[in-house]
Amino acid sequence: MPYALRYTKTIAAVWDSLPATVSEGLAQALVAVCEDPLGSTEPYGDDDGIMRTLVVGALFAVLYVGHQTRTVHIYQIDYLG
């Protein structure tokens, strides 16, 4: 069963402001994250299995993985393009 994706209105606004190709790449990567959060991301700092990093080209996102609730929360999106 896939994890559910969660994010705030602020994150939604950042995502909406991305160039179309970058936004699409993020969406595709997040589908993979919801299927396999640990296999499709890297640790953020110490590998606690909860705070994760997603890198898609020039885009960097910080994620929180709630294993008990089966949710992935986007905490930060940075685009360096």
C-alpha positions as CSV (number, residue, x, y, z in Angstrom):
1,M,0.0,0.0,0.0
2,P,1.5,3.3,-1.0
3,Y,2.2,6.2,1.4
4,A,0.0,9.3,1.2
5,L,1.6,12.6,0.2
6,R,1.0,15.6,2.4
7,Y,2.2,19.2,2.0
8,T,1.1,22.7,3.1
9,K,-0.3,25.6,1.1
10,T,3.2,27.2,1.2
11,I,4.8,24.1,-0.3
12,A,2.0,23.9,-2.9
13,A,2.8,27.5,-3.9
14,V,6.5,26.8,-4.3
15,W,5.7,23.7,-6.3
16,D,3.3,25.7,-8.6
17,S,6.1,28.3,-9.2
18,L,8.5,25.7,-10.6
19,P,9.1,25.5,-14.3
20,A,6.7,22.9,-15.9
21,T,9.4,20.3,-16.7
22,V,10.8,20.6,-13.1
23,S,7.4,20.3,-11.6
24,E,6.6,17.2,-13.7
25,G,9.9,15.7,-12.7
26,L,9.1,16.3,-9.0
27,A,5.7,14.8,-9.4
28,Q,7.1,11.6,-11.0
29,A,9.8,11.3,-8.3
30,L,7.2,11.7,-5.6
31,V,5.2,8.9,-7.0
32,A,8.3,6.7,-6.6
33,V,8.7,8.0,-3.0
34,C,5.2,7.1,-2.1
35,E,5.8,3.6,-3.3
36,D,9.2,3.2,-1.7
37,P,10.2,6.1,0.6
38,L,13.5,4.7,1.7
39,G,14.6,3.2,-1.6
40,S,13.9,6.4,-3.6
41,T,15.4,9.0,-1.3
42,E,18.7,9.6,0.6
43,P,19.1,10.2,4.4
44,Y,18.9,13.8,5.5
45,G,21.8,14.0,8.0
46,D,21.8,10.9,10.2
47,D,20.0,7.9,8.7
48,D,17.0,7.7,11.0
49,G,14.7,6.4,8.2
50,I,12.4,9.4,8.8
51,M,14.0,12.6,7.5
52,R,14.9,12.1,3.9
53,T,16.3,14.0,0.9
54,L,15.0,13.8,-2.6
55,V,17.1,15.2,-5.4
56,V,15.7,15.6,-8.9
57,G,18.2,17.4,-11.1
58,A,18.6,20.9,-9.7
59,L,15.7,20.4,-7.3
60,F,16.2,19.4,-3.6
61,A,13.4,18.5,-1.3
62,V,13.3,17.6,2.4
63,L,10.8,15.0,3.3
64,Y,9.4,13.5,6.6
65,V,8.4,9.8,6.3
66,G,5.7,8.7,8.8
67,H,6.0,4.9,8.7
68,Q,3.1,4.3,11.2
69,T,0.7,6.7,9.4
70,R,2.1,5.7,6.0
71,T,2.5,9.4,5.0
72,V,5.2,11.4,3.3
73,H,5.3,15.1,4.2
74,I,7.2,17.6,2.0
75,Y,8.9,20.1,4.4
76,Q,11.0,22.1,1.9
77,I,11.6,22.5,-1.8
78,D,14.6,24.3,-3.2
79,Y,15.2,24.8,-6.9
80,L,18.7,25.9,-8.0
81,G,17.9,26.3,-11.7
